[in-house]
Amino acid sequence: MREPVHTLGWTGMQVKEYITGAIAQFNQQYAVIISGIAATVELNPRLCPLDPCPLKIKQDEN
């Protein structure tokens, strides 16, 4: 299991590389093949499991 990470400030390519690495690790660990990413979804910052979350802090200030 990977720890959640903030992708705030990451480029689309950085996010894709991170996800691709996670898929490769999963494929190797469980001897399955996931061939790609169907979609990426941006969640509301209120749902972020990380504390502190810079996006939550920005929302609280408004």
C-alpha positions in Angstrom: 0.0 0.0 0.0 1.3 3.4 -0.9 0.9 6.4 1.4 -1.2 9.2 0.0 0.7 12.1 -1.5 -0.2 15.6 -2.4 0.1 16.3 -6.1 -0.4 20.0 -5.7 2.0 21.7 -8.1 2.8 18.5 -10.0 2.6 18.5 -13.8 0.3 16.1 -15.6 3.3 14.1 -16.6 4.6 13.8 -13.0 1.2 12.5 -11.9 1.1 10.0 -14.7 4.6 8.8 -13.9 3.7 8.3 -10.2 0.5 6.4 -11.1 2.5 4.3 -13.7 5.0 3.4 -11.0 2.3 2.4 -8.5 0.7 0.2 -11.2 4.1 -1.5 -11.9 4.7 -2.1 -8.3 1.1 -3.6 -7.9 1.6 -5.8 -11.0 4.9 -7.1 -9.6 3.6 -7.7 -6.1 0.4 -9.5 -7.1 1.4 -11.1 -10.4 -1.4 -9.4 -12.3 -1.3 -7.0 -15.2 -3.0 -3.7 -15.2 -2.4 -2.2 -18.7 -3.2 1.4 -18.1 -5.1 4.3 -16.6 -8.8 4.7 -17.6 -9.2 8.1 -16.0 -7.9 10.5 -13.4 -10.2 12.2 -11.0 -9.6 15.4 -9.0 -11.3 15.2 -5.6 -12.7 17.9 -3.4 -9.9 19.0 -1.0 -12.3 18.4 1.9 -11.9 14.6 1.1 -8.1 14.7 1.4 -6.9 12.2 3.9 -3.6 14.1 4.5 -3.2 16.5 7.4 -2.2 19.2 7.0 -3.6 19.7 3.5 -2.6 23.0 1.9 -5.8 23.1 -0.1 -7.9 22.6 3.1 -6.0 25.5 4.7 -6.6 27.7 1.7 -10.4 26.9 1.8 -10.6 27.6 5.5 -9.0 31.0 5.1 -11.8 32.1 2.6 
